[in-house]
Amino acid sequence: MEISVIKIVESTSVDGPGLRTTVYSAGCGHHCKGCHNPQSWDINYGTMVQVEEIANRLLSTDEDITFSGGDPMFQMEAFAELASIIKTKSNKNIWCYTGYKIEQLLKKPKALPLLQNIDVLVDGQFELALKDENLLFRGSSNQRLIDVKKTFEKGEIVIYEPMNLLSPLLIKYKRVNN
Ligand code: SF4
């Protein structure tokens, strides 16, 4: 399988905790007002790359991984294959951004193989009226950081604990300021 990739960026700090490697994929049908990257809506904006090739690149670093876009859920089968390879060959955690709400994705049988290999899903469309630049790792306050593994375990939506997110940042902050 192949994924239409816009770019792969190493050592990002804005797409989840720590330094991560982010795969920005092409294709998104949500068309959110105020989207910062409308050119990414077109699946042809990216370059088709074999999943194995992307996996090898991601596995060659020590960094955890984020799938972003565009919306990776527009290529959910290929991303599921990529996530499965990563999880089979490493202990890396995977974050995934999507304009869908998880409740919508849980009704799509084709989305389950990808969801089952994601650790945190940042869900929901970008809402310009709810834009808040102080939010960590999301653009508007309607978007949620969802602990996908616990959500499957408990059978209800479990929000990723902010303190889990903040603690490495706070430790770093304290180190800098002590
Ligand atoms: S889901 Fe993301 S990429 Fe798609 S239109 Fe909304 S903000 Fe843009």
Backbone and ligand atoms as CSV (ligand in chain L), in Angstrom:
chain,resi,resn,atom,element,x,y,z
A,1,MET,N,N,0.838,-1.204,0.000
A,1,MET,CA,C,0.000,0.000,0.000
A,1,MET,C,C,0.866,1.245,0.000
A,2,GLU,N,N,0.257,2.356,-0.422
A,2,GLU,CA,C,0.979,3.630,-0.441
A,2,GLU,C,C,0.169,4.691,0.306
A,3,ILE,N,N,0.894,5.698,0.781
A,3,ILE,CA,C,0.244,6.847,1.421
A,3,ILE,C,C,0.636,8.101,0.650
A,4,SER,N,N,-0.326,8.976,0.438
A,4,SER,CA,C,-0.023,10.276,-0.173
A,4,SER,C,C,0.526,11.195,0.922
A,5,VAL,N,N,1.828,11.423,0.876
A,5,VAL,CA,C,2.538,12.138,1.946
A,5,VAL,C,C,2.923,13.541,1.467
A,6,ILE,N,N,2.629,14.534,2.282
A,6,ILE,CA,C,3.084,15.906,1.987
A,6,ILE,C,C,4.538,16.052,2.439
A,7,LYS,N,N,4.797,15.653,3.680
A,7,LYS,CA,C,6.180,15.692,4.188
A,7,LYS,C,C,6.268,14.868,5.467
A,8,ILE,N,N,7.487,14.486,5.791
A,8,ILE,CA,C,7.770,13.828,7.068
A,8,ILE,C,C,8.777,14.718,7.785
A,9,VAL,N,N,8.423,15.136,9.005
A,9,VAL,CA,C,9.268,16.083,9.739
A,9,VAL,C,C,9.730,15.440,11.039
A,10,GLU,N,N,11.022,15.427,11.244
A,10,GLU,CA,C,11.580,14.872,12.490
A,10,GLU,C,C,11.696,15.967,13.539
A,11,SER,N,N,11.705,15.526,14.808
A,11,SER,CA,C,11.970,16.398,15.961
A,11,SER,C,C,11.000,17.563,16.075
A,12,THR,N,N,9.720,17.301,15.832
A,12,THR,CA,C,8.710,18.339,16.079
A,12,THR,C,C,8.316,18.280,17.552
A,13,SER,N,N,7.881,19.419,18.098
A,13,SER,CA,C,7.463,19.450,19.502
A,13,SER,C,C,6.028,19.952,19.639
A,14,VAL,N,N,5.324,20.095,18.511
A,14,VAL,CA,C,3.977,20.675,18.566
A,14,VAL,C,C,2.880,19.641,18.319
A,15,ASP,N,N,3.252,18.417,17.977
A,15,ASP,CA,C,2.266,17.398,17.604
A,15,ASP,C,C,2.166,16.276,18.636
A,16,GLY,N,N,2.381,16.619,19.914
A,16,GLY,CA,C,2.377,15.615,20.968
A,16,GLY,C,C,3.593,15.808,21.846
A,17,PRO,N,N,3.643,15.077,22.981
A,17,PRO,CA,C,4.728,15.291,23.949
A,17,PRO,C,C,6.082,14.791,23.446
A,18,GLY,N,N,7.122,15.481,23.848
A,18,GLY,CA,C,8.476,15.087,23.472
A,18,GLY,C,C,8.779,15.458,22.033
A,19,LEU,N,N,9.945,15.042,21.589
A,19,LEU,CA,C,10.293,15.255,20.182
A,19,LEU,C,C,9.767,14.077,19.382
A,20,ARG,N,N,9.045,14.382,18.317
A,20,ARG,CA,C,8.355,13.338,17.567
A,20,ARG,C,C,8.644,13.483,16.072
A,21,THR,N,N,8.443,12.393,15.362
A,21,THR,CA,C,8.484,12.463,13.909
A,21,THR,C,C,7.043,12.437,13.406
A,22,THR,N,N,6.692,13.443,12.615
A,22,THR,CA,C,5.308,13.574,12.153
A,22,THR,C,C,5.208,13.316,10.651
A,23,VAL,N,N,4.238,12.467,10.305
A,23,VAL,CA,C,3.902,12.225,8.903
A,23,VAL,C,C,2.702,13.099,8.562
A,24,TYR,N,N,2.896,14.068,7.677
A,24,TYR,CA,C,1.805,14.921,7.222
A,24,TYR,C,C,1.273,14.345,5.907
A,25,SER,N,N,0.026,13.882,5.952
A,25,SER,CA,C,-0.545,13.236,4.768
A,25,SER,C,C,-1.486,14.191,4.038
A,26,ALA,N,N,-1.676,13.920,2.769
A,26,ALA,CA,C,-2.596,14.736,1.968
A,26,ALA,C,C,-3.997,14.137,2.010
A,27,GLY,N,N,-4.974,15.004,1.768
A,27,GLY,CA,C,-6.352,14.548,1.692
A,27,GLY,C,C,-7.135,14.887,2.940
A,28,CYS,N,N,-8.155,15.719,2.784
A,28,CYS,CA,C,-9.051,16.031,3.900
A,28,CYS,C,C,-10.336,16.602,3.330
A,29,GLY,N,N,-11.460,16.063,3.756
A,29,GLY,CA,C,-12.749,16.529,3.247
A,29,GLY,C,C,-13.528,17.362,4.250
A,30,HIS,N,N,-12.893,17.719,5.367
A,30,HIS,CA,C,-13.636,18.452,6.401
A,30,HIS,C,C,-13.791,19.933,6.071
A,31,HIS,N,N,-12.774,20.496,5.408
A,31,HIS,CA,C,-12.828,21.890,4.955
A,31,HIS,C,C,-13.209,22.846,6.086
A,32,CYS,N,N,-12.537,22.733,7.206
A,32,CYS,CA,C,-12.816,23.595,8.360
A,32,CYS,C,C,-12.521,25.056,8.018
A,33,LYS,N,N,-13.403,25.941,8.444
A,33,LYS,CA,C,-13.155,27.378,8.264
A,33,LYS,C,C,-11.929,27.757,9.105
A,34,GLY,N,N,-10.959,28.408,8.485
A,34,GLY,CA,C,-9.757,28.811,9.227
A,34,GLY,C,C,-8.671,27.757,9.223
A,35,CYS,N,N,-8.850,26.672,8.461
A,35,CYS,CA,C,-7.812,25.633,8.361
A,35,CYS,C,C,-6.487,26.286,7.954
A,36,HIS,N,N,-5.407,25.936,8.679
A,36,HIS,CA,C,-4.123,26.584,8.423
A,36,HIS,C,C,-3.439,26.030,7.170
A,37,ASN,N,N,-3.967,24.937,6.595
A,37,ASN,CA,C,-3.269,24.316,5.476
A,37,ASN,C,C,-4.251,23.778,4.427
A,38,PRO,N,N,-5.067,24.669,3.829
A,38,PRO,CA,C,-6.111,24.183,2.904
A,38,PRO,C,C,-5.560,23.458,1.680
A,39,GLN,N,N,-4.325,23.718,1.301
A,39,GLN,CA,C,-3.777,22.985,0.144
A,39,GLN,C,C,-3.680,21.492,0.436
A,40,SER,N,N,-3.658,21.130,1.726
A,40,SER,CA,C,-3.551,19.715,2.104
A,40,SER,C,C,-4.852,18.957,1.866
A,41,TRP,N,N,-5.939,19.653,1.543
A,41,TRP,CA,C,-7.211,18.970,1.327
A,41,TRP,C,C,-7.152,18.035,0.119
A,42,ASP,N,N,-6.342,18.390,-0.865
A,42,ASP,CA,C,-6.277,17.633,-2.123
A,42,ASP,C,C,-5.332,16.434,-1.968
A,43,ILE,N,N,-5.872,15.246,-2.160
A,43,ILE,CA,C,-5.045,14.033,-2.013
A,43,ILE,C,C,-3.861,14.056,-2.980
A,44,ASN,N,N,-4.007,14.761,-4.100
A,44,ASN,CA,C,-2.928,14.828,-5.095
A,44,ASN,C,C,-1.842,15.831,-4.724
A,45,TYR,N,N,-2.029,16.548,-3.614
A,45,TYR,CA,C,-1.014,17.505,-3.168
A,45,TYR,C,C,0.228,16.764,-2.633
A,46,GLY,N,N,0.018,15.514,-2.246
A,46,GLY,CA,C,1.136,14.733,-1.709
A,46,GLY,C,C,1.796,13.856,-2.762
A,47,THR,N,N,2.817,13.148,-2.327
A,47,THR,CA,C,3.531,12.189,-3.177
A,47,THR,C,C,3.256,10.786,-2.643
A,48,MET,N,N,2.931,9.863,-3.538
A,48,MET,CA,C,2.645,8.505,-3.085
A,48,MET,C,C,3.939,7.807,-2.654
A,49,VAL,N,N,3.933,7.296,-1.427
A,49,VAL,CA,C,5.123,6.638,-0.876
A,49,VAL,C,C,4.700,5.291,-0.298
A,50,GLN,N,N,5.486,4.263,-0.562
A,50,GLN,CA,C,5.192,2.929,-0.031
A,50,GLN,C,C,5.202,2.941,1.498
A,51,VAL,N,N,4.236,2.244,2.087
A,51,VAL,CA,C,4.144,2.170,3.549
A,51,VAL,C,C,5.446,1.644,4.157
A,52,GLU,N,N,6.034,0.632,3.536
A,52,GLU,CA,C,7.281,0.050,4.084
A,52,GLU,C,C,8.388,1.100,4.141
A,53,GLU,N,N,8.443,1.935,3.121
A,53,GLU,CA,C,9.478,2.979,3.077
A,53,GLU,C,C,9.273,3.993,4.213
A,54,ILE,N,N,8.015,4.377,4.427
A,54,ILE,CA,C,7.725,5.315,5.522
A,54,ILE,C,C,8.069,4.662,6.858
A,55,ALA,N,N,7.668,3.401,7.013
A,55,ALA,CA,C,7.934,2.691,8.273
A,55,ALA,C,C,9.430,2.634,8.555
A,56,ASN,N,N,10.218,2.318,7.541
A,56,ASN,CA,C,11.672,2.236,7.758
A,56,ASN,C,C,12.230,3.571,8.215
A,57,ARG,N,N,11.722,4.645,7.628
A,57,ARG,CA,C,12.206,5.972,8.046
A,57,ARG,C,C,11.806,6.252,9.497
A,58,LEU,N,N,10.572,5.950,9.857
A,58,LEU,CA,C,10.104,6.224,11.219
A,58,LEU,C,C,10.844,5.357,12.238
A,59,LEU,N,N,11.134,4.129,11.852
A,59,LEU,CA,C,11.818,3.210,12.773
A,59,LEU,C,C,13.312,3.533,12.911
A,60,SER,N,N,13.822,4.359,12.033
A,60,SER,CA,C,15.254,4.673,12.070
A,60,SER,C,C,15.579,5.749,13.094
A,61,THR,N,N,14.561,6.350,13.734
A,61,THR,CA,C,14.817,7.364,14.760
A,61,THR,C,C,14.370,6.825,16.120
A,62,ASP,N,N,14.785,7.541,17.194
A,62,ASP,CA,C,14.351,7.174,18.551
A,62,ASP,C,C,13.035,7.850,18.916
A,63,GLU,N,N,12.482,8.622,18.007
A,63,GLU,CA,C,11.344,9.467,18.364
A,63,GLU,C,C,10.012,8.736,18.234
A,64,ASP,N,N,9.050,9.183,19.087
A,64,ASP,CA,C,7.686,8.715,18.909
A,64,ASP,C,C,7.098,9.365,17.655
A,65,ILE,N,N,5.857,8.975,17.341
A,65,ILE,CA,C,5.335,9.270,15.995
A,65,ILE,C,C,3.960,9.925,16.061
A,66,THR,N,N,3.737,10.846,15.137
A,66,THR,CA,C,2.415,11.457,14.983
A,66,THR,C,C,1.993,11.375,13.522
A,67,PHE,N,N,0.721,11.027,13.326
A,67,PHE,CA,C,0.118,11.078,11.991
A,67,PHE,C,C,-0.740,12.337,11.938
A,68,SER,N,N,-0.481,13.183,10.953
A,68,SER,CA,C,-1.251,14.420,10.831
A,68,SER,C,C,-1.560,14.666,9.360
A,69,GLY,N,N,-2.080,15.850,9.052
A,69,GLY,CA,C,-2.434,16.077,7.651
A,69,GLY,C,C,-2.638,17.547,7.364
A,70,GLY,N,N,-3.698,17.720,6.451
A,70,GLY,CA,C,-4.681,16.756,5.990
A,70,GLY,C,C,-5.337,15.978,7.125
A,71,ASP,N,N,-5.956,14.898,6.770
A,71,ASP,CA,C,-6.547,14.009,7.769
A,71,ASP,C,C,-6.144,12.572,7.431
A,72,PRO,N,N,-5.321,11.944,8.285
A,72,PRO,CA,C,-4.872,10.572,8.016
A,72,PRO,C,C,-6.035,9.591,7.835
A,73,MET,N,N,-7.205,9.929,8.420
A,73,MET,CA,C,-8.337,9.007,8.302
A,73,MET,C,C,-8.868,8.917,6.864
A,74,PHE,N,N,-8.437,9.837,5.990
A,74,PHE,CA,C,-8.820,9.725,4.582
A,74,PHE,C,C,-7.981,8.666,3.861
A,75,GLN,N,N,-6.973,8.138,4.552
A,75,GLN,CA,C,-6.167,7.027,4.005
A,75,GLN,C,C,-6.028,5.981,5.120
A,76,MET,N,N,-7.134,5.678,5.749
A,76,MET,CA,C,-7.084,4.914,7.006
A,76,MET,C,C,-6.530,3.501,6.824
A,77,GLU,N,N,-6.773,2.878,5.677
A,77,GLU,CA,C,-6.287,1.507,5.526
A,77,GLU,C,C,-4.765,1.463,5.431
A,78,ALA,N,N,-4.197,2.396,4.674
A,78,ALA,CA,C,-2.732,2.424,4.548
A,78,ALA,C,C,-2.083,2.855,5.863
A,79,PHE,N,N,-2.704,3.804,6.565
A,79,PHE,CA,C,-2.154,4.210,7.866
A,79,PHE,C,C,-2.270,3.077,8.886
A,80,ALA,N,N,-3.319,2.269,8.762
A,80,ALA,CA,C,-3.445,1.115,9.662
A,80,ALA,C,C,-2.283,0.149,9.444
A,81,GLU,N,N,-1.921,-0.055,8.185
A,81,GLU,CA,C,-0.783,-0.932,7.877
A,81,GLU,C,C,0.500,-0.338,8.446
A,82,LEU,N,N,0.677,0.965,8.294
A,82,LEU,CA,C,1.870,1.635,8.820
A,82,LEU,C,C,1.923,1.512,10.347
A,83,ALA,N,N,0.807,1.799,11.010
A,83,ALA,CA,C,0.775,1.738,12.477
A,83,ALA,C,C,1.055,0.320,12.965
A,84,SER,N,N,0.533,-0.659,12.244
A,84,SER,CA,C,0.749,-2.051,12.640
A,84,SER,C,C,2.229,-2.424,12.558
A,85,ILE,N,N,2.902,-1.995,11.497
A,85,ILE,CA,C,4.342,-2.280,11.365
A,85,ILE,C,C,5.103,-1.623,12.509
A,86,ILE,N,N,4.771,-0.351,12.797
A,86,ILE,CA,C,5.477,0.389,13.858
A,86,ILE,C,C,5.289,-0.313,15.197
A,87,LYS,N,N,4.059,-0.699,15.485
A,87,LYS,CA,C,3.787,-1.325,16.784
A,87,LYS,C,C,4.413,-2.718,16.880
A,88,THR,N,N,4.503,-3.419,15.770
A,88,THR,CA,C,5.110,-4.750,15.787
A,88,THR,C,C,6.613,-4.670,16.007
A,89,LYS,N,N,7.232,-3.618,15.469
A,89,LYS,CA,C,8.694,-3.546,15.483
A,89,LYS,C,C,9.273,-2.578,16.506
A,90,SER,N,N,8.425,-1.906,17.287
A,90,SER,CA,C,8.964,-0.930,18.244
A,90,SER,C,C,7.976,-0.711,19.386
A,91,ASN,N,N,8.449,0.058,20.385
A,91,ASN,CA,C,7.567,0.462,21.491
A,91,ASN,C,C,7.121,1.910,21.337
A,92,LYS,N,N,7.247,2.456,20.156
A,92,LYS,CA,C,6.910,3.860,19.943
A,92,LYS,C,C,5.427,4.105,20.196
A,93,ASN,N,N,5.118,5.273,20.786
A,93,ASN,CA,C,3.700,5.614,20.858
A,93,ASN,C,C,3.315,6.442,19.636
A,94,ILE,N,N,2.048,6.321,19.270
A,94,ILE,CA,C,1.538,6.955,18.053
A,94,ILE,C,C,0.362,7.865,18.401
A,95,TRP,N,N,0.482,9.119,18.019
A,95,TRP,CA,C,-0.636,10.063,18.085
A,95,TRP,C,C,-1.191,10.240,16.677
A,96,CYS,N,N,-2.497,10.497,16.598
A,96,CYS,CA,C,-3.104,10.724,15.279
A,96,CYS,C,C,-4.122,11.861,15.371
A,97,TYR,N,N,-4.007,12.798,14.458
A,97,TYR,CA,C,-4.975,13.897,14.348
A,97,TYR,C,C,-6.031,13.531,13.322
A,98,THR,N,N,-7.272,13.947,13.596
A,98,THR,CA,C,-8.353,13.735,12.627
A,98,THR,C,C,-9.436,14.782,12.815
A,99,GLY,N,N,-10.122,15.099,11.728
A,99,GLY,CA,C,-11.268,16.004,11.821
A,99,GLY,C,C,-12.546,15.287,12.228
A,100,TYR,N,N,-12.506,13.962,12.213
A,100,TYR,CA,C,-13.670,13.192,12.686
A,100,TYR,C,C,-13.697,13.156,14.204
A,101,LYS,N,N,-14.884,12.975,14.773
A,101,LYS,CA,C,-14.982,12.647,16.189
A,101,LYS,C,C,-14.831,11.140,16.326
A,102,ILE,N,N,-14.292,10.714,17.463
A,102,ILE,CA,C,-14.061,9.270,17.634
A,102,ILE,C,C,-15.381,8.502,17.551
A,103,GLU,N,N,-16.476,9.117,17.993
A,103,GLU,CA,C,-17.764,8.419,17.925
A,103,GLU,C,C,-18.113,8.080,16.473
A,104,GLN,N,N,-17.768,8.961,15.539
A,104,GLN,CA,C,-18.012,8.680,14.108
A,104,GLN,C,C,-17.106,7.552,13.627
A,105,LEU,N,N,-15.852,7.592,14.046
A,105,LEU,CA,C,-14.887,6.577,13.579
A,105,LEU,C,C,-15.235,5.190,14.110
A,106,LEU,N,N,-15.736,5.131,15.329
A,106,LEU,CA,C,-16.058,3.829,15.921
A,106,LEU,C,C,-17.189,3.128,15.164
A,107,LYS,N,N,-17.937,3.905,14.370
A,107,LYS,CA,C,-19.019,3.307,13.572
A,107,LYS,C,C,-18.516,2.839,12.208
A,108,LYS,N,N,-17.234,3.114,11.890
A,108,LYS,CA,C,-16.666,2.715,10.603
A,108,LYS,C,C,-15.773,1.499,10.812
A,109,PRO,N,N,-16.190,0.320,10.377
A,109,PRO,CA,C,-15.368,-0.878,10.587
A,109,PRO,C,C,-13.944,-0.725,10.034
A,110,LYS,N,N,-13.803,0.028,8.930
A,110,LYS,CA,C,-12.476,0.193,8.330
A,110,LYS,C,C,-11.549,1.057,9.186
A,111,ALA,N,N,-12.114,1.826,10.116
A,111,ALA,CA,C,-11.272,2.695,10.954
A,111,ALA,C,C,-10.690,1.937,12.147
A,112,LEU,N,N,-11.299,0.815,12.496
A,112,LEU,CA,C,-10.893,0.118,13.730
A,112,LEU,C,C,-9.445,-0.370,13.708
A,113,PRO,N,N,-8.946,-0.969,12.618
A,113,PRO,CA,C,-7.546,-1.426,12.643
A,113,PRO,C,C,-6.559,-0.289,12.901
A,114,LEU,N,N,-6.858,0.904,12.435
A,114,LEU,CA,C,-5.972,2.036,12.721
A,114,LEU,C,C,-6.147,2.485,14.169
A,115,LEU,N,N,-7.390,2.653,14.595
A,115,LEU,CA,C,-7.630,3.102,15.977
A,115,LEU,C,C,-6.966,2.171,16.983
A,116,GLN,N,N,-6.998,0.884,16.703
A,116,GLN,CA,C,-6.468,-0.091,17.663
A,116,GLN,C,C,-4.949,-0.002,17.812
A,117,ASN,N,N,-4.288,0.683,16.898
A,117,ASN,CA,C,-2.830,0.838,17.009
A,117,ASN,C,C,-2.415,2.279,17.301
A,118,ILE,N,N,-3.389,3.103,17.712
A,118,ILE,CA,C,-3.101,4.501,18.063
A,118,ILE,C,C,-3.171,4.645,19.579
A,119,ASP,N,N,-2.262,5.436,20.132
A,119,ASP,CA,C,-2.295,5.674,21.582
A,119,ASP,C,C,-3.176,6.871,21.925
A,120,VAL,N,N,-2.995,7.958,21.197
A,120,VAL,CA,C,-3.812,9.155,21.459
A,120,VAL,C,C,-4.390,9.659,20.144
A,121,LEU,N,N,-5.692,9.901,20.133
A,121,LEU,CA,C,-6.376,10.484,18.974
A,121,LEU,C,C,-6.760,11.916,19.333
A,122,VAL,N,N,-6.319,12.871,18.520
A,122,VAL,CA,C,-6.759,14.262,18.690
A,122,VAL,C,C,-7.902,14.440,17.713
A,123,ASP,N,N,-9.130,14.515,18.224
A,123,ASP,CA,C,-10.286,14.406,17.328
A,123,ASP,C,C,-11.062,15.708,17.174
A,124,GLY,N,N,-11.845,15.769,16.120
A,124,GLY,CA,C,-12.755,16.880,15.877
A,124,GLY,C,C,-12.205,17.921,14.923
A,125,GLN,N,N,-13.135,18.558,14.240
A,125,GLN,CA,C,-12.744,19.612,13.301
A,125,GLN,C,C,-12.199,20.828,14.040
A,126,PHE,N,N,-11.404,21.628,13.333
A,126,PHE,CA,C,-10.959,22.905,13.885
A,126,PHE,C,C,-12.126,23.884,13.821
A,127,GLU,N,N,-12.488,24.435,14.973
A,127,GLU,CA,C,-13.595,25.405,15.041
A,127,GLU,C,C,-13.005,26.787,15.298
A,128,LEU,N,N,-13.107,27.633,14.279
A,128,LEU,CA,C,-12.492,28.960,14.365
A,128,LEU,C,C,-13.001,29.736,15.584
A,129,ALA,N,N,-14.298,29.622,15.879
A,129,ALA,CA,C,-14.878,30.368,17.000
A,129,ALA,C,C,-14.333,29.879,18.345
A,130,LEU,N,N,-13.787,28.666,18.356
A,130,LEU,CA,C,-13.266,28.091,19.610
A,130,LEU,C,C,-11.743,28.035,19.609
A,131,LYS,N,N,-11.126,28.756,18.674
A,131,LYS,CA,C,-9.666,28.780,18.585
A,131,LYS,C,C,-9.075,29.306,19.889
A,132,ASP,N,N,-8.038,28.634,20.380
A,132,ASP,CA,C,-7.382,29.057,21.622
A,132,ASP,C,C,-5.906,28.694,21.506
A,133,GLU,N,N,-5.064,29.683,21.387
A,133,GLU,CA,C,-3.640,29.413,21.178
A,133,GLU,C,C,-2.937,28.905,22.430
A,134,ASN,N,N,-3.645,28.926,23.579
A,134,ASN,CA,C,-3.035,28.413,24.808
A,134,ASN,C,C,-3.235,26.910,24.979
A,135,LEU,N,N,-4.031,26.312,24.123
A,135,LEU,CA,C,-4.279,24.873,24.248
A,135,LEU,C,C,-3.040,24.092,23.823
A,136,LEU,N,N,-2.799,22.998,24.527
A,136,LEU,CA,C,-1.650,22.158,24.200
A,136,LEU,C,C,-2.034,21.168,23.093
A,137,PHE,N,N,-1.293,21.178,21.998
A,137,PHE,CA,C,-1.389,20.177,20.933
A,137,PHE,C,C,-2.721,20.164,20.182
A,138,ARG,N,N,-3.517,21.223,20.289
A,138,ARG,CA,C,-4.767,21.304,19.514
A,138,ARG,C,C,-5.099,22.768,19.299
A,139,GLY,N,N,-5.919,23.012,18.278
A,139,GLY,CA,C,-6.149,24.386,17.878
A,139,GLY,C,C,-7.391,25.021,18.455
A,140,SER,N,N,-8.423,24.199,18.715
A,140,SER,CA,C,-9.671,24.757,19.244
A,140,SER,C,C,-10.173,23.875,20.382
A,141,SER,N,N,-10.946,24.495,21.279
A,141,SER,CA,C,-11.272,23.830,22.540
A,141,SER,C,C,-12.256,22.675,22.394
A,142,ASN,N,N,-12.921,22.550,21.238
A,142,ASN,CA,C,-13.800,21.392,21.024
A,142,ASN,C,C,-13.002,20.121,20.757
A,143,GLN,N,N,-11.762,20.265,20.317
A,143,GLN,CA,C,-10.950,19.085,19.989
A,143,GLN,C,C,-10.497,18.404,21.280
A,144,ARG,N,N,-10.451,17.083,21.238
A,144,ARG,CA,C,-10.134,16.307,22.448
A,144,ARG,C,C,-8.891,15.458,22.243
A,145,LEU,N,N,-8.129,15.302,23.329
A,145,LEU,CA,C,-7.006,14.357,23.337
A,145,LEU,C,C,-7.559,13.088,23.970
A,146,ILE,N,N,-7.714,12.043,23.173
A,146,ILE,CA,C,-8.396,10.832,23.660
A,146,ILE,C,C,-7.399,9.698,23.843
A,147,ASP,N,N,-7.422,9.113,25.033
A,147,ASP,CA,C,-6.607,7.926,25.308
A,147,ASP,C,C,-7.332,6.740,24.668
A,148,VAL,N,N,-6.867,6.325,23.503
A,148,VAL,CA,C,-7.617,5.337,22.718
A,148,VAL,C,C,-7.596,3.963,23.380
A,149,LYS,N,N,-6.455,3.576,23.930
A,149,LYS,CA,C,-6.372,2.242,24.545
A,149,LYS,C,C,-7.347,2.141,25.723
A,150,LYS,N,N,-7.367,3.170,26.588
A,150,LYS,CA,C,-8.283,3.141,27.732
A,150,LYS,C,C,-9.730,3.254,27.272
A,151,THR,N,N,-9.960,3.955,26.187
A,151,THR,CA,C,-11.326,4.074,25.651
A,151,THR,C,C,-11.842,2.693,25.222
A,152,PHE,N,N,-10.983,1.912,24.564
A,152,PHE,CA,C,-11.396,0.551,24.188
A,152,PHE,C,C,-11.582,-0.323,25.432
A,153,GLU,N,N,-10.660,-0.193,26.407
A,153,GLU,CA,C,-10.742,-1.015,27.620
A,153,GLU,C,C,-12.036,-0.759,28.385
A,154,LYS,N,N,-12.382,0.533,28.541
A,154,LYS,CA,C,-13.521,0.898,29.391
A,154,LYS,C,C,-14.839,0.962,28.624
A,155,GLY,N,N,-14.766,1.019,27.291
A,155,GLY,CA,C,-16.012,1.119,26.520
A,155,GLY,C,C,-16.650,2.488,26.620
A,156,GLU,N,N,-15.872,3.487,27.014
A,156,GLU,CA,C,-16.353,4.875,27.041
A,156,GLU,C,C,-15.179,5.795,26.746
A,157,ILE,N,N,-15.478,7.006,26.296
A,157,ILE,CA,C,-14.406,7.931,25.908
A,157,ILE,C,C,-13.578,8.304,27.132
A,158,VAL,N,N,-12.280,8.071,27.055
A,158,VAL,CA,C,-11.369,8.442,28.147
A,158,VAL,C,C,-10.418,9.513,27.624
A,159,ILE,N,N,-10.458,10.662,28.264
A,159,ILE,CA,C,-9.598,11.782,27.857
A,159,ILE,C,C,-8.184,11.540,28.376
A,160,TYR,N,N,-7.219,11.795,27.524
A,160,TYR,CA,C,-5.811,11.656,27.919
A,160,TYR,C,C,-5.538,12.651,29.033
A,161,GLU,N,N,-4.941,12.164,30.135
A,161,GLU,CA,C,-4.763,13.005,31.323
A,161,GLU,C,C,-3.779,14.135,31.059
A,162,PRO,N,N,-4.220,15.383,31.275
A,162,PRO,CA,C,-3.312,16.512,31.017
A,162,PRO,C,C,-2.034,16.447,31.841
A,163,MET,N,N,-2.094,15.923,33.067
A,163,MET,CA,C,-0.878,15.906,33.884
A,163,MET,C,C,0.166,14.963,33.296
A,164,ASN,N,N,-0.318,13.894,32.635
A,164,ASN,CA,C,0.635,13.018,31.951
A,164,ASN,C,C,1.371,13.791,30.873
A,165,LEU,N,N,0.603,14.690,30.238
A,165,LEU,CA,C,1.188,15.499,29.174
A,165,LEU,C,C,2.119,16.544,29.725
A,166,LEU,N,N,1.656,17.162,30.819
A,166,LEU,CA,C,2.386,18.334,31.300
A,166,LEU,C,C,3.617,17.979,32.091
A,167,SER,N,N,3.611,16.799,32.751
A,167,SER,CA,C,4.706,16.537,33.671
A,167,SER,C,C,6.098,16.661,33.042
A,168,PRO,N,N,6.345,16.131,31.817
A,168,PRO,CA,C,7.699,16.306,31.267
A,168,PRO,C,C,8.016,17.778,31.021
A,169,LEU,N,N,6.958,18.533,30.626
A,169,LEU,CA,C,7.180,19.953,30.370
A,169,LEU,C,C,7.449,20.682,31.687
A,170,LEU,N,N,6.678,20.301,32.752
A,170,LEU,CA,C,6.864,20.966,34.038
A,170,LEU,C,C,8.230,20.656,34.612
A,171,ILE,N,N,8.645,19.382,34.465
A,171,ILE,CA,C,9.965,19.004,34.971
A,171,ILE,C,C,11.035,19.838,34.266
A,172,LYS,N,N,10.871,19.969,32.941
A,172,LYS,CA,C,11.836,20.755,32.174
A,172,LYS,C,C,11.798,22.212,32.638
A,173,TYR,N,N,10.554,22.730,32.847
A,173,TYR,CA,C,10.386,24.124,33.264
A,173,TYR,C,C,11.067,24.351,34.610
A,174,LYS,N,N,10.843,23.391,35.537
A,174,LYS,CA,C,11.441,23.542,36.871
A,174,LYS,C,C,12.960,23.509,36.778
A,175,ARG,N,N,13.463,22.605,35.914
A,175,ARG,CA,C,14.925,22.503,35.765
A,175,ARG,C,C,15.493,23.834,35.279
A,176,VAL,N,N,14.790,24.425,34.307
A,176,VAL,CA,C,15.280,25.676,33.710
A,176,VAL,C,C,15.223,26.800,34.716
A,177,ASN,N,N,14.182,26.771,35.559
A,177,ASN,CA,C,13.957,27.907,36.444
A,177,ASN,C,C,14.488,27.720,37.859
A,178,ASN,N,N,15.082,26.571,38.170
A,178,ASN,CA,C,15.648,26.360,39.522
A,178,ASN,C,C,17.134,26.649,39.514
L,1,SF4,S1,S,-9.472,18.566,9.625
L,1,SF4,FE1,FE,-7.517,19.666,9.777
L,1,SF4,S2,S,-6.647,19.624,7.678
L,1,SF4,FE2,FE,-8.813,19.084,7.528
L,1,SF4,S3,S,-9.845,21.049,7.061
L,1,SF4,FE3,FE,-9.946,20.724,9.294
L,1,SF4,S4,S,-8.137,21.806,10.109
L,1,SF4,FE4,FE,-7.821,21.529,7.880
